Amino acid sequence: MAPQESQDRGHTNEPHSTRLATSSLYVPTNIISGNMVSVSQPATNCQTENCCFIQVRHGGMDYGLTRNCKLQKLLAILCALHTLTLGDVFNLEKVLTVSGILDRSVELTCGNIDASFAFVWTFIILGTDHAIPIAFKNKVFQEVSPLGIVTLAGSSLVIDKLQLRAEGRYTCMAFREGMYINPRTVYIDLTVLVPVERPNLQIDEQTPVEGSPVQLSCTVPFGTGPISFIWQRHLILDGTFTVHEGNESILALDPATRAHTGWYTCTVRNMVNEETSGRLYLDVIYGPDEPEISIKPYAISENGFAANELEEVTLNCSASSNPPCHYVWFYNNSQMSTGQMYIIPKISRSQTGLYTCLAQNNHLNTRTQSTIILTVYYLPEGSPTCTAKPHSKFKDVALWCSWAEGHPLAQLHWIQPNEDGKVIVSKSNATLIKSGAQLQNGSTFTCTISHPSLKRDLNCSTTVGGQPRITLLWNNNRIGDVKESSNIYVFKPDRTYNQRLFTCTALHPMMMKPVECLIQLEAPVLDAPNHETFILEGHNAQLICNLKLATPSSEITWYDNSNKEIITDSQKYGIYKENGLSVLTVREAEWNTDSGLYRCLASNAVGNTSLLLRLRVNKYPTPPNVTISKLLYSRHRTEVDLEWMTQGAGDLTGFKVQRQASIRSAPIPKRFVQAASWDTVANDIEPEIRGHKLGGLDPSIVYAFRILAVNHKTTGFPSEVKTPADPPNNVYPAAIGAGFAGMLVATVVSLLVFQYIVRNRENNPRFSAVSCKPKPEVERIEKV
């Protein structure tokens, strides 16, 4: 409503009349609900200004002053009516209540009327008596824009983009055209509901210390009441929980505990909608609590935890704290490591002790600690021993099971199933005493060993018969010590013990009487099948020595012909031994080095003896003598042909050729040529062959040759020494060549002399007598 309209609008206190205009136009109140409404013309000239002023009052309520030229027709109709019967339109008990939502749409219905009705919509702000015209028929007035976007849908009033100022009472008056008596009137009270907006969540202290108060507040900028508040806490793992629901906009946590930690939201709700605030995290600071230490693999002992030696042990420390605490590990009050986990890759027995975990909250500067005792178990060294021993002067058998040391000590006990299948157990020092007379040979007893470091029990068995072992003693224990199974008495070498008798006594619990055995000490005695051996040179010789008797036993040692001990791995000698027999082999014996006396020696603690064996190595017969029958150079003096022949009788196995070389110097007698060593250039020549060709000679070197006959290893006397001769046909080609060259030179000289004479015969008188007549060819050649 325009300000001017508010100023022009007046109020009247007439209780029984309704004023329709600011001038004297009234409608008696008895026309409305039995009262009359008088209508008078306005004081001003309506026809001049094209306006009417209507002010209606009813029951002391002023329904407002309206000035709108668009209501001209309506006002004209009202001005024409002097009386208007309205029936019970103003019966306020029939007021309808409608709710609309801010910025949304609401429709107000005028009732079931048809198109023949005309209608008038007016609006009165609650708490006032100012009536505002809204629409007439299909016309909507501009003054209603503060209510929203007002349109008509038939006779219904539609308000889009509903505003808070639209809250109030709406009146719809319907009547037929031309009939203004008894109009239909509808009263509608419109309430504008405001949706709640997203609330604002605040926490006075987001990181409080456990035990201190915390206040969470939820502020709603707009929203029609009543408004309810729903407080929720969100946890990642556990989901969402409702903490409180009510009309309180403040959530007080007094005192705050670690259980209050989480994400908080506030949801506000009214009859229109609900909205949820953003999340805020409440981080309650606390701790650390007393740490809890766990161990893996888990094992407990009398004082705490236990671990097996060489295992990987993991100690884990856990203490509730926010923020997470810092962990420090101590071993026997010495800092070892930091971190929640402490790993010992291969724990040893020396690491038994106190392990302390210190938890520190650096934010609160608080700390707590816990200590455990870790005991390292380890097995005894080696393996368990299970045996049977004689007891009570060899009358009883003591079953003894032992596995000493280790931590803790191993638990041992003996078991033996009897005929009834029962188990006889004895843990008395792991020793079970049994009467020897009651035991059967071959009875087996088992000892069971338990230890925390063992995944399962061990079993150790012994069989009576093999155990206990026989007890042995010498000469009724007058010499040596008493021993089991084997009793070796060691004494210094002494020849006086030869032929002495010793007694060994055996005792056992299962034997009715002792058993004895006798032994007599004797010095070695040697023998040989052949004391002299003959072989030909180049063959292997075998010398045999036999040890006939020796107590204690003895070994045979060999000495060569120079009385030096022979080593078994020598290339010249080989020694074979078996059951007191010793064979010495002399390989490829030579008559000048291997012949002689060889000695075999045997000794023990009570004496020694030796035996001499002779080896005779004979040579093969001397082969026949050899003479060189032919020794000639080849044409180029790089090869030589050699032939020979034998003289006398004798065995032959081949020939060999030897060569001697010296560098050729000035032509001097051969006896002055310096001789070098003899080299064998041909060997293993078959005995039937009497010739051989040698190559690869140097023409600048003078060579001498000799031949030797061979009979196996025996070499005969060398032949005479000869130097190769030149071939006999080497002079003829040289003479022929020299003669031909001389004839050629003589012919050339003769021709030159003859030419000279012919040219100079006139100048020299001695040449004038020379005739130019040619002579026979034979004569001319002879003169030349």
Disulfide bonds with the S-S distance in Angstrom:
Cys110-Cys172 1.63
Cys218-Cys266 2.04
Cys317-Cys357 1.90
Cys401-Cys447 2.22
Cys545-Cys600 2.15
